[in-house]
Amino acid sequence: MTLAREAALDAAMAARTTCPVCRRRYHYVLPLRTLGSCLECWDGTPADPSTYIAPRPTHQLAAERYGPYACYFGADTDQVPVWTETGAWVGVADTPAELAQLLEAFEQRHGVGGDQP
């Protein structure tokens, strides 16, 4: 069997085993024609966690650049770790709103930027 055929069969089975409501992929074919979803979504019957694969989160981490700085925003925390573009550690801002203060303090400590006294 070729890789293309295997991928096509996997996509066909995924359509038959994935609940369109909760996006879980079950290890068995769902009654989508009659119920339109898995039993848990249809009537609240709890599904055994060993019978499905949970969907992957859509966004876990976002990276942004601010000039020579790289910042990483995680979906599960407000803290923002920051590095320079060369990989030097800058620090962690407790919230995204405190990011400017962290960068300003770093630049003052390391003599970076044009506003030197």
Buried (B, 14 or more C-beta within 10 A) or exposed (E): EEEEEEEEEEEEEEEEBBBEEBEBBBEEEBEBEEEEBBBBBBEEEEBEEEEBEEEEEEEEEEEEEEEBBBBEBEEEEEBBBBBBEEEEEBEEBEEEEBBEEBBEEBBEEEEBEEEEE
